[in-house]
Each structure stands twice: as structure tokens, then as C-alpha cells.
């Protein structure tokens, strides 16, 4: 076999994720809002690629490893008026904290703002259910993926050889002399 195998060209990188349970890593979380101002936290998940051989994930992770999946957690709406409250549902926030493995004591000590929660979520692994549903908008119906925080839970497969809450070591540590480089030292 040569360097490139054309049969491997997509790895199902487009289209919907198959419905089911996935083990994912939270790649990023951003504070966002719809055009009308409805706030949300937008989660960028990556389907873990280290679990392809896990039999219970053969129809999910093994088929879609490395793919990004985006999910928004919206601020709550007032039950009577339907207006955006500007606050997140406490149940959603509790589900997120539980899914990334935080205890109440850790929440009390580490999370004082939305930004703290966003930061602490990055690079955590969680288990989520992804669904497929039909959505009609402006007369066009299309299938979409979705997930709800009540389906997010702690991973069954912690990362091996590392603690999920450990800080990533600085890859440039020990390269103190690198500041002395000039353009002549760089090959491009």
C-alpha cells in the first residue's frame, strides 16, 4: 500500500454524527449570542480517537473519531413571558460541572463566574448522547444533531497516563536560549 489510501479520504468527516453515546474531549468553550441577543455557551467537542477499539463505541467513536461536534447551552427563558433571563439554568450548570468530574467543594473554590466554568471545561473528557432530529426552518426541513446537558456524564474512559485535571506542561520549558534566535536561524 502506498503513502495515501484513497479509501480513507473522508472518515465520515462530513454530515451528521451517527446517533448514540460518544466519548468526547471538550476542545473549547466560547461565550456567544444569537443575532437577537440570546446568550449561550458554545461547546466545541472532539470525538476521541483513542477509543476506536472499545466495542461499545464501535458505532460512534470508531466511525467518527477526530470530528468536531458543536453544542450550545442557552440562557434560560422566563416561563411566563418567554423573554431571555440572561441567566443559565442552574440544572444545566450542575450537569456540566458533574460531567467534567467536579465535586461541590471544587465548584465552590474554583468557579466564581461563567469564564471560570468555560476555562475549567477545556480539555476535559466527557460522555454524551448525540441525537438526530428533523428541524424545519423557513419551510426547509433538514436533519441535525443535538445533545442536552442532562445526557452529559463523566467519561467511562479517563485519559491514560494522565489525570484529566492536570495542567498541560509547557512544551517550550527548558528552551530558554530560544529567545536568542534570529531570522537567519530559521529555515523558512
N, C-alpha and C positions, 0 to 999 in steps of 0.2 A: 504494500500500500504506500502511496506517495505521501508527501507532506500535507496535502489537502485532500479531504474526502468530501465530495460534493453532497453526499447523503446526509452529512452532519450540518448542513448550512443553516438551518433555522432553529433547531432545538425548541420548536414551538415558541419562538420569541415574540410572535405577534398574535393577536386575537385574545380571546378570553382564557383565563386560567380555568382548568377543569374544576368543577365544584368538588369541595372536600376539605379535609383538615391538612394544614400546612405548618411546617416549622419554618419560621422566618426570622431574619435579623432586621432590627429597625435601623435603617441606613441614615435617615434624617427625619427631623420634625420641624415644620415651619409654621409660623403664625400667619394665617391667611384670612381672606374675606371674599364673599361673593360680590358681584358688581353692585348689589343693593345694600351691601354692608353687613351681611350676616357672617359673623366671625366663625372661624374653625381652626383646628389644629390639623394640618395635613401631614399624615404619616407616609413616609416612603419606605416600604418594606422590600427586602430582597429575599427571594426563596433560597434557603440554604442549600449549598451544593455538596455538603459533607455527609448527607444522609441518603444518597441515591440507593444504597444497598439495604436500607431499612424496609422490610417487607410491607409494613403498614402504610408506608409513604410512596409505594411504587406507582400509584396513580396520581400523585400530586407532586411532591418534591422531585422525584426521579424524572418526571416529564417536563418540569418547568424550572429546574434549578438555575439560579442566576438571574431570573427575571425579576423585574421591579413590579410592585403592586402598590397602588396608592389608595389610601382611605382617609376620609375626613371625619373628624369628630366635631360636631357643630355645637355652638352655644344653644342653650335651651330656649324654647319659645314659651311665652306666657300662655297658660292653658285656657284662659278666658278670652284674651284679645288676639292671640296668635302672633304678637309682636316679639321680636328678639329681646331677650332679657339681658344679653351681654355677659351672662354667666354660664359656665359649663355645668351640666347636670352632675351633682356630686357622685351619683352612681357610676357615671362614665369615668370620672377621675379615679374613683376607687378601683374600678375594674382594670384600668391601665396600670395603676400602682401595683396591684396584686399580680397582674400578668408579668411584669418585669421583676417580680420577686421581692418587692419592698415590704418590710414589716411596718406596723403603725409607728413604732419608735423611729425607724428610719425616715418615714414620711414626715413626722413631726420635726425631726432635726435637719432634714435636707431640702424639703420643698416648702418654700415660702411664696412662690409665685409661679405663674404659668411658664415663665422662662426656665425656672429651676426644673420643672417637670420635663419640659422639652429637652433640656440638656442631659438629664439623667437617663432618658429613654434611649439615647443614641447608642448603638452597638449592642443593645440587649437583644437576646433571642427570646421569642415567644411562640406560642402555638395558637393558630387562629383558624376559624372556619370561614371559608370563602364560598359564597353562594352565587348562582347565576339567576338573574331575573330579567323580565322584559320591561322596558321603560318606553313610554310614549311621550314624545315632546314635539310640539308643533306639527302634529299629525304623522310623525315618523316614529315607528316602533323599532327599537334595537335591543339586543341583549347586552347586559352589563354585569360585571362582577360587583359584589358588595360584601361587606362584613360589618358586624356590630360589636361594640366593645364587650357586650355580655358573652361573646363567643371567644374572647381573647383569654388565654390562660398561660400558666407557666409552662415552659418548654419541658418536654419529656427527655430531651437530649441536650444537656448542658454542653457547652463547648469543651472539648477535651484538652487537658493540659493547661487550662487557664480558668480563672474564676471570672464569671461574667461581669462582676462589678469592678474588676481590676482595671486600673488605668493603663492605657497603651503606652509602652515605653517609647521615649523619644528616639526615632531612628537615626538621628544625627548626633546622638550623645557620643562623646569621645572624638569628635571631628573639630576640635577647637581651632586647628590650623586652617580650616576651610575658609575662614574669613580673609585669608591672605591670597586667595585665588584671584587671578586676573583673567581677562578675556583670552589671553594667549594660552592659558592653561586648559581652556575648554575646547574640545574637539569639534564643536559645531558652531 
